[in-house]
């Protein structure tokens, strides 16, 4: 039977979240004047906290502030590559590297499933040796311009399970033909954790730790 090892990324494989750091990193390289607009980010966060906007709109607004409404992929690429190098050099949990190597050695297909944007996640996944990426997509024009609009679902919460299932269907993988391991740090991933054959709570948030203890899921610390 085939095996899939599916990993969440932010704070599971990486020590920190990557989305806002990427926007700031890219803004410094592409349009430093936009860093002045970062002062508005707390207001978008407040709007999200007050449930005036959803997580999808929050991400779109912050991208528009720091990268602009549209940016050519070719112009963004140097920042993407440099950011991926930085993350892989400074922000990966040691235990994640060991587990990725173990899963690869066991012949498992490595899948990175994250709410972060595909346009920069793929470079990180490539450096870490993942076979596939399931991430939040961006609307792109025929001229390969990345727009500050999400294409399809924001790959978060229950949507992550839907997108994983859609990816499996696209690749001709049936659920009964595979065993699935899933690694995550956050309780928002509970739908995938419950669906997987093996659920592993990595450096878990308080909510996920409590859930993992109740359900008997494995709890690991990849911080060393």
N, C-alpha and C positions, 0 to 999 in steps of 0.2 A: 504493500500500500504506500502511495506517495505521502510525503510529509511536507507541510507548510509551517514555516516559523514566521509569524507576523508580529512586527514590532511597531508600537507607537514610537514617536520620535522625541518631542519636546519633554524634557525632564524624565524621560525613560532612558533613551540612548544618550541624550545630551544632559548636561547638568542644569541648564537653564532653558527658558523659552527662547525661540529663535526669531519669531515673527517681527516684533518691534525692534530688536537689535538689528535685524537685516534691513528694515526700512531706514533706520538711522545711518547704518553703515553705507548703504547705497546712496542716500541723500548727500552724505559728505562727499562722495565721489562724483555724483552726477550734477547736483545743484545745491551747493552748500547753503545758499540763501534760504532753502526750504527748512533748514533746521530751526529757523525762527518760528515756523508754523508748528513745531513740536509742542509749543506752549499751549496749543489748542487740544492736544491729545487728552489731557485730563478731563476736558469737557466732554469729549466723545465717550470716554470711559464712564463718566458720571451719567451720561444719557443711557448707556447700556445698563449700569447698575440700577437706574430708576425704571428700567424696562421700557424706555421710550423708543429704543432701537434694539434690534436683535444682534446676535454675534456676527452674522453675515454682514449687516450694514456697518457695524463697528469696523470690521476689517476693511471694507471698501472705503469708508471715509478716511481712515488712517493712511491707507495706501495713496489716496488722492492727495492728502495733505503733504506727504513726504516724498512721493515719487511723481505725482502729477496724475492727471486723468488718463494719460496714455504715454507709454515709453517704448521705443523700438527694442526688441529683444537683443539685437546686435549691440545696442548701446549699453544695455543692462548687463550683458554677459561678463565683461571684465570684473564688475562688482560681485556678481554671482560666484565666479570662480575664486576670487580673493576671499570672499566670505566663507565659502565652503572650506578652503584651506585653513582659515582661522579657526572655524568650529572644530574641524578634525584634529587640529593641533592642540587646542586648549580647552575644549568643552565637552569631550566625550567621556562618559563614565568608564573607568578601567574594566569594570565587570561586564559592561556592554560589549566591549571589544572581545573579551574572553568568550562570552556567550555566542556572539556572532561567529567567531572562529569555530566553536564547538558545533553549532548548528550546520555550518558549511561542511565541516569534516564528516558530519553524520549524513550528508547528502540531502539535507532539507532545502527546499526552495525558500529563499529569504525575501520577504516582502516588507517594505516600510509603508505603514498606513498612518497618515498624519493629517491633521487639520491645516497644517502650514501649506503654503502655496507650492505647487509643483514646479513653478519656474525657477525656484532656487533649491528646492529639496532634492531634485534629481542629481545635482552636482554633489551634494553631501552623500546621498545614497550610493552613487558611483564610487566615491572614495572609500566607503565602508564595505563595499563588496556585495551590496544588495542586488538581487536579480530583478526585482520589480518595485514600482512605486505606485501607491494609491494615495493621492493627495488632492487638495482643493485646487480646482482648475480656474483659469482666468479666461475671460473672453478675449480672443485675439482676432485681429483683422486679417484680411488676405495678405497684407504687407507685413505680417508677423509683428504687429504692434500689440503690446500687452496693455489691456485696459483695466482700470480700477473697478472691475465688475467681475463677480464670481460666475463662473460657468457651471451650471448644475448645482449640486448640493455643496454646502460647506461641510467638509468631511469631519464632523464632530458629533459626538453622542450617537443616537440611533442611526443617523445618516452614515456613520462609518461602517456599520454592519451592512447597510443596503449597498454601499459602494463596493465593499469587499465581495459580496455575493454577485454583484454585477460584473466585477472583474473576473471572478471565477467562471461565470457563464460565458463571458467573452473569450476566455482561454480554454473553454471546453472542459472545465474541472467540475465534477459533480461532488456534492458534499460527502456522499457515501464512499467515494473513491479516495478520500484523503483523511489523514489525521492532522489536526491543527493545534499548534501551540500559539498562544497570544500573550505578549508582554506589554504591560502598561503601568503607569504610575497613578492614574487618576480615575475616580469613581465614574466620571462621564463615559468611560469605556465599558461600563458593566454589560451592555448588550452583547458586545463581542466576547467579553470574558465568559459570560454564561453560555454562549454558543460554542466556544472552543472546546476541544477535547481536554486540553491542559491549559489552565489559567494561571498566570504568574503575575503577582503584584510586585512591581519593581519600585523600590524607594517610595512606597505608597503614601499618598495623601491620607489624612486622618480618616476621611470617609471611606476610601478604598481599603485601608487597613482593617477597619471595623467589618466591612463587608467580607473581606478575604478570610478573616478569622471565623466568621459565622458560617461561611460556605466551605471552609477547609481548603481554600486555594493556597498555593505555595506563595510565601513572601520571601523576597530576596533583597539584598542591599548590594547595588552595583557601584557604590561610591568608593570602593578601594580595590 
